[in-house]
Amino acid sequence: MDTTSALRALAALGHPLRLATFRTLVQGPRGGLAVGELRESLGIPGSSLTAHLHRLRAAGLVEDRREGRIVRVRARVEAMHALMDYLLENCCAGQTACPPPNPEDRGPACR
C-alpha cells in the first residue's frame, strides 16, 4: 500500500457513519450484506448509505456484487490488513511482532 491509498482509506473511515458501516460489514457474514439489510442495521436513509458506500468503495475498503435485484456489499478485509501493515511496517525497528504495551510505559508500545 502506498501513502495515497492509506490516506484515502483513513479519510473514508474518518466519518462516524462510514466507520460504522465498515464495522457492520466486518461483523456480518463473509458474503456481505444486502444494501437494504445494511441500511436497516444502521438506521440511515438509502441515499445517505449510497454516498457513504461510494466513499468506502473508492478507498478500496468495500466491494459489491449484484445478485439479481439485490446488491450485496462486503468489507474488503484484505484492504484493512494492508492498511494496518502499512501503518505498522516500521514498528519495533522492523521486528515481525511488537510486544504488548507496558501499562507503566507512557510512550508508544513500539520503540
Beta strands, then each sheet from edge to edge (+ up, - down):
strand 1: 33-34
strand 2: 62-67
strand 3: 70-75
sheet 1: 1+ 3- 2+
end
